[in-house]
Amino acid sequence: MDSKSLRVGFMGAGRAGTALALALHHKGYAVSAVASRTPASALALAERIDGCVPHAKAQQVADDCDLVFITTPDDAIETVAKELRWRRGTWVVHCSGAKSAAVLEGAREQGAMVGSFHPMQTFPGAGGAGVELSGVAFAVEGPPPLLETLKEMAHALGGWPVEIRPQDRALYHLSGFLACGAVITLLAEAAGLWKVMGYSREQGLEVLLPLLQTTVNNLGEQGILASLTGPISRGDVGTVQRHLDALESQAPSVLPLYCQVALGTVALAREKGGIDKAKERELVGLLEERLARARGLFVG
Ligand SMILES: NC(=O)c1ccc[n+]([C@@H]2O[C@H](COP(=O)([O-])OP(=O)(O)OC[C@H]3O[C@@H](n4cnc5c(N)ncnc54)[C@H](OP(=O)(O)O)[C@@H]3O)[C@@H](O)[C@H]2O)c1
């Protein structure tokens, strides 16, 4: 069956569901039904897609579609799959990064074919439109022919499919957290230091954003080691010492985070060849001592 003639349905008209439904619709897929916990959410999405019917009950989406994406929060996926009646042969797919298709066992037991389709991308807003999917990796999972269709969809959206072993799902997902949520946390801490300097966090972010953007570009163009700059990569121990002193006196809550991240940076600097073994030992000793002191573990 041509995948463009599949009747595609969505359960959960939130951030990811809205973005994926719109993106698939724009690529010519027949997104034909949607349901959500709140009828208004389903209606808002359906109004943006010609031929898409908002349903009050998820069961109607299960009854009317060939391929159903469950785009509820992760914790609701298993219950939604279990509580509905599935026609034999229906394709049921969730979009969680952390979970494998095993959580759809309730649908599989009824004869559905189950899989997962997770874009390694962030959808922060409910609007869903304009989210960049080109170049995005999609973790795809499922038996054939569902798997082939999900791979085809990943390519149609401008991305590419990647297969992750079920036992690696948590690592796969947390790699995304480190590259997205953790970066936001780091930026919040970095921008927050500007409050200590008499500016707002927003002003700090404005100062730091061009630096972050160039760093991201460098990573894409040159890779990890070539993008590494700064005092640790040069072995400037005195500058690191000044950072630690400033944090101890002006922003002690940031000190443990700085030390942990800096220890990781020391390892990268060594891998890059920017510092020798002796400098590595000196930096690690300094950072570990300050980290222990910050945690109140230092004795002597
Ligand atoms: N956001 C991202 O960046 C992102 C990226 C990749 C993958 N994902 C995955 O996509 C899935 C959805 O995440 P999200 O960020 O889009 O969450 P979200 O914005 O909270 O949207 C979830 C939607 O599901 C609806 N819902 C909740 N419980 C439901 C139920 N029992 N039955 C039917 N609908 C229900 C919600 O309620 P209302 O109808 O009340 O609005 C909401 O519209 C998750 O598996 C997540 O891991 C998210």
The ligand as an SDF file (V2000), in Angstrom:
LIG
                    3D

 48 52  0  0  0  0  0  0  0  0999 V2000
    7.7010   18.1700   22.8070 N   0  0  0  0  0  0  0  0  0  0  0  0
    8.8070   17.6490   22.3410 C   0  0  0  0  0  0  0  0  0  0  0  0
    9.8120   18.3570   22.1690 O   0  0  0  0  0  0  0  0  0  0  0  0
    8.8580   16.1860   21.9340 C   0  0  0  0  0  0  0  0  0  0  0  0
    9.8730   15.7870   21.0510 C   0  0  0  0  0  0  0  0  0  0  0  0
    9.9110   14.4620   20.6250 C   0  0  0  0  0  0  0  0  0  0  0  0
    8.9760   13.5440   21.0970 C   0  0  0  0  0  0  0  0  0  0  0  0
    8.0160   13.9530   21.9790 N   0  0  0  0  0  0  0  0  0  0  0  0
    7.0660   12.9300   22.4650 C   0  0  0  0  0  0  0  0  0  0  0  0
    5.7770   13.2520   22.0000 O   0  0  0  0  0  0  0  0  0  0  0  0
    4.8060   12.8260   22.9530 C   0  0  0  0  0  0  0  0  0  0  0  0
    3.9470   14.0100   23.3410 C   0  0  0  0  0  0  0  0  0  0  0  0
    4.7520   14.9860   23.9590 O   0  0  0  0  0  0  0  0  0  0  0  0
    4.3540   16.5430   23.9020 P   0  0  0  0  0  0  0  0  0  0  0  0
    5.5530   17.3030   24.3070 O   0  0  0  0  0  0  0  0  0  0  0  0
    3.6920   16.8480   22.6140 O   0  0  0  0  0  0  0  0  0  0  0  0
    3.2810   16.5890   25.0810 O   0  0  0  0  0  0  0  0  0  0  0  0
    2.1250   17.6590   25.2660 P   0  0  0  0  0  0  0  0  0  0  0  0
    2.4410   18.9390   24.5830 O   0  0  0  0  0  0  0  0  0  0  0  0
    1.8230   17.6710   26.7180 O   0  0  0  0  0  0  0  0  0  0  0  0
    0.9050   17.0280   24.4790 O   0  0  0  0  0  0  0  0  0  0  0  0
    0.2760   15.8570   24.8600 C   0  0  0  0  0  0  0  0  0  0  0  0
   -1.1590   15.9230   24.3520 C   0  0  0  0  0  0  0  0  0  0  0  0
   -1.8350   14.7100   24.6810 O   0  0  0  0  0  0  0  0  0  0  0  0
   -3.0960   15.0400   25.2720 C   0  0  0  0  0  0  0  0  0  0  0  0
   -3.3970   13.9710   26.2160 N   0  0  0  0  0  0  0  0  0  0  0  0
   -2.9610   13.8100   27.4930 C   0  0  0  0  0  0  0  0  0  0  0  0
   -3.4170   12.6670   28.0080 N   0  0  0  0  0  0  0  0  0  0  0  0
   -4.1700   12.0970   27.0410 C   0  0  0  0  0  0  0  0  0  0  0  0
   -4.9460   10.9270   26.9650 C   0  0  0  0  0  0  0  0  0  0  0  0
   -5.0130   10.0870   28.0030 N   0  0  0  0  0  0  0  0  0  0  0  0
   -5.5990   10.6590   25.8020 N   0  0  0  0  0  0  0  0  0  0  0  0
   -5.5270   11.4880   24.7430 C   0  0  0  0  0  0  0  0  0  0  0  0
   -4.8080   12.6460   24.7460 N   0  0  0  0  0  0  0  0  0  0  0  0
   -4.1530   12.9240   25.8940 C   0  0  0  0  0  0  0  0  0  0  0  0
   -2.8770   16.3640   25.9470 C   0  0  0  0  0  0  0  0  0  0  0  0
   -4.0470   16.9530   26.3860 O   0  0  0  0  0  0  0  0  0  0  0  0
   -5.0790   18.0670   25.8710 P   0  0  0  0  0  0  0  0  0  0  0  0
   -5.9430   17.4320   24.8500 O   0  0  0  0  0  0  0  0  0  0  0  0
   -5.7890   18.4160   27.1370 O   0  0  0  0  0  0  0  0  0  0  0  0
   -4.3180   19.2160   25.3010 O   0  0  0  0  0  0  0  0  0  0  0  0
   -1.9800   17.0640   24.9400 C   0  0  0  0  0  0  0  0  0  0  0  0
   -2.6830   17.6410   23.8800 O   0  0  0  0  0  0  0  0  0  0  0  0
    5.5750   12.2290   24.1300 C   0  0  0  0  0  0  0  0  0  0  0  0
    5.6430   10.8440   23.9820 O   0  0  0  0  0  0  0  0  0  0  0  0
    6.9500   12.8540   23.9800 C   0  0  0  0  0  0  0  0  0  0  0  0
    7.9570   12.0320   24.5420 O   0  0  0  0  0  0  0  0  0  0  0  0
    7.9280   15.2490   22.4070 C   0  0  0  0  0  0  0  0  0  0  0  0
  1  2  1  0
  2  3  2  0
  2  4  1  0
  4  5  1  0
  4 48  2  0
  5  6  2  0
  6  7  1  0
  7  8  2  0
  8  9  1  0
  8 48  1  0
  9 10  1  0
  9 46  1  0
 10 11  1  0
 11 12  1  0
 11 44  1  0
 12 13  1  0
 13 14  1  0
 14 15  2  0
 14 16  1  0
 14 17  1  0
 17 18  1  0
 18 19  2  0
 18 20  1  0
 18 21  1  0
 21 22  1  0
 22 23  1  0
 23 24  1  0
 23 42  1  0
 24 25  1  0
 25 26  1  0
 25 36  1  0
 26 27  1  0
 26 35  1  0
 27 28  2  0
 28 29  1  0
 29 30  1  0
 29 35  2  0
 30 31  1  0
 30 32  2  0
 32 33  1  0
 33 34  2  0
 34 35  1  0
 36 37  1  0
 36 42  1  0
 37 38  1  0
 38 39  2  0
 38 40  1  0
 38 41  1  0
 42 43  1  0
 44 45  1  0
 44 46  1  0
 46 47  1  0
M  CHG  2   8   1  16  -1
M  END
$$$$
